[in-house]
Amino acid sequence: QLHLVESGGGLVQPGGSLRLSCAASISTFSRYAVAWFRQYPGNEREFVAAIGWNTGGGRTYYADSVRGRFTISRDDRKNTAYLQMTSLKPEDTAAYYCNGDRPGSSWPLGFENPDTYLEVWGQGTLVTVSS
């Protein structure tokens, strides 16, 4: 069972950058598509970015709100995915979570839907954008 641990969050000023990491516990990480979601207090998880398998070209998808500012990538040799965030805005403040696609899903169909991903989510990493 894939288990992912997020890290790299913190406090950053508006306009700043952060790189989040998503480390997998198993070597079959390369078989999973990976997505980042974020969640504001009292709200549902919101899709941020997703990346497919490297064998399929590693196609990426982004929410309109982050396209051009965030970049998702993966390094299957390290069993890790990344979210490089630049030009951060106060509205990017949230807890950020990563997850792998659920076996049997039709990913990339439904790539924006949290139900397309594994049932168990990690602890997330908090990003605060404030001056």
C-alpha positions in Angstrom: 0.0 0.0 0.0 1.4 3.4 -1.0 2.1 5.7 1.9 3.1 9.3 1.1 4.7 11.9 3.4 4.6 15.6 2.6 7.2 18.1 3.7 8.6 21.5 2.8 5.9 23.8 4.0 6.5 27.0 6.0 6.0 30.7 6.2 6.9 32.7 3.1 6.3 36.3 2.1 4.0 37.1 -0.9 6.0 36.7 -4.1 8.2 34.1 -2.5 8.8 30.5 -3.4 8.7 27.1 -1.7 9.3 23.5 -2.9 7.1 20.8 -1.4 8.2 17.2 -1.4 6.1 14.0 -1.4 8.1 11.0 -0.4 6.7 7.5 -1.1 7.3 4.4 1.1 7.4 1.9 -1.6 9.5 1.3 -4.8 6.4 0.9 -6.9 5.9 4.6 -6.7 6.5 4.9 -10.4 3.3 3.0 -11.1 1.2 5.7 -9.6 0.0 9.0 -10.9 0.5 11.7 -8.2 -1.5 14.7 -7.4 -1.3 17.6 -5.0 -4.4 19.0 -3.3 -4.8 21.8 -0.8 -7.3 22.4 1.9 -8.4 25.6 3.6 -9.9 25.3 7.1 -13.5 24.3 6.9 -13.3 23.6 3.1 -13.0 20.5 1.0 -9.7 19.5 -0.6 -9.0 21.5 -3.8 -7.1 20.2 -6.7 -3.7 21.9 -7.4 -1.6 19.8 -9.8 -1.2 16.2 -11.0 1.5 14.3 -12.9 1.2 11.0 -14.8 3.6 8.1 -15.1 7.0 8.8 -16.6 6.4 5.8 -18.9 3.4 7.7 -20.3 5.3 10.9 -20.8 4.7 12.3 -17.3 1.8 14.5 -18.5 0.9 17.3 -16.1 -2.3 19.0 -15.1 -2.8 22.2 -13.2 -5.7 24.2 -11.6 -6.2 27.5 -13.3 -5.4 29.3 -10.1 -1.8 28.0 -10.0 -1.0 27.4 -13.7 2.2 29.3 -14.6 3.2 29.7 -11.0 3.4 26.1 -9.7 5.3 23.2 -11.3 4.8 19.5 -10.4 7.5 17.0 -11.1 8.6 13.5 -10.0 11.9 11.6 -9.5 11.1 7.9 -9.5 14.7 7.1 -8.6 14.0 8.8 -5.3 10.4 7.7 -5.0 9.5 11.4 -4.6 7.2 14.0 -6.2 7.7 17.7 -5.9 5.6 20.9 -6.1 7.7 24.0 -6.9 5.6 27.0 -6.0 6.6 30.5 -7.1 5.0 34.0 -7.0 3.1 32.8 -3.9 0.0 34.7 -2.9 -1.8 35.0 0.4 -4.6 32.9 -1.1 -2.2 30.0 -1.5 -2.2 29.7 2.3 -3.4 26.1 3.0 -2.5 22.6 4.1 -1.0 20.8 1.0 -1.5 17.1 0.5 -0.2 14.6 -2.1 -1.6 11.2 -3.0 -1.4 8.5 -5.6 -4.2 7.4 -7.9 -6.4 4.6 -6.7 -5.8 1.2 -8.4 -8.6 0.7 -10.9 -9.2 4.4 -11.4 -9.4 5.7 -14.9 -6.8 8.4 -14.3 -6.4 10.9 -15.9 -10.2 10.9 -16.0 -11.3 12.6 -12.8 -7.8 13.9 -12.1 -9.3 16.8 -10.2 -11.5 14.7 -8.0 -10.1 13.5 -4.6 -12.1 10.3 -4.9 -9.8 9.3 -7.8 -6.9 8.9 -5.3 -6.2 6.6 -2.5 -8.6 6.6 0.4 -5.9 7.3 3.0 -4.3 10.8 3.0 -1.2 11.9 4.7 -0.7 14.6 7.4 -0.1 17.3 4.8 2.3 20.2 5.1 1.2 23.8 5.9 2.0 26.7 3.7 1.5 30.2 5.0 1.9 33.2 2.7 2.0 36.4 4.7 4.1 39.5 5.2 
